[in-house]
Amino acid sequence: MVAVSAPYVAGFLAFREVPFLVEAVQRVQQEEPRLKPQVLLVDGNGLLHHRGFGVACHLGVLTDLPCIGVAKNLLQVDGLARDELHREQIRSLQRGGDTFPLTGTSGNVLGMALRSCNSSKPLYISVGHRVCLETAVRLVQSCCRYRIPEPIRQADIRSREYIRKQMCSPVKVPSSGPERKEKAELDD
């Protein structure tokens, strides 16, 4: 549990959340070196981003681990829109594993829409770091028992359960920022 001190600013999610994610990855690597992640799935975007560098790119570069952005909603960037053409493309996804490329007006393929299971709503997969789009789609599809890939789904379920339980009792949340670093240095 962490206290996020930076405000939410659309398009800048990485600056708010990635420091904590990097810290979590580093902690796992230090405490359980045999559990080094082979790939990270991120609830957010990679190249499919207003600046072409979303939270999945940011986390991947800082950890140097393969990273994939998995978004539940289409980020409207480079001419991509939830218009009638997009709705028609979604309707063309007939079964789990069906995809279509998300090509911006620039001509660049920014990601892939994936029907992960029987849900009519697709996921929006984009490259984060050290993985190609085809591999990213294949990995995400292989992790889906339901619409959301199981690692992201379980993280969401467990974090909500933890928060629900903590709402019944007071919890001490580590602060972020310089005072947290100073406290860590004092504890060493």
NORDANOR-V313034 format. One record per helix or strand. SS is the DSSP state (alpha for helix, beta for strand). FROM is the first residue (numbers start at 1). LEN is the number of residues. If there is no record, write none. Layout:
((SS FROM LEN) (SS FROM LEN))
This chain:
((beta 2 1) (alpha 13 19) (alpha 33 3) (beta 40 3) (alpha 55 9) (beta 67 5) (alpha 84 8) (beta 99 5) (beta 109 6) (beta 123 7) (alpha 133 10) (alpha 150 18) (beta 174 1) (alpha 178 10))
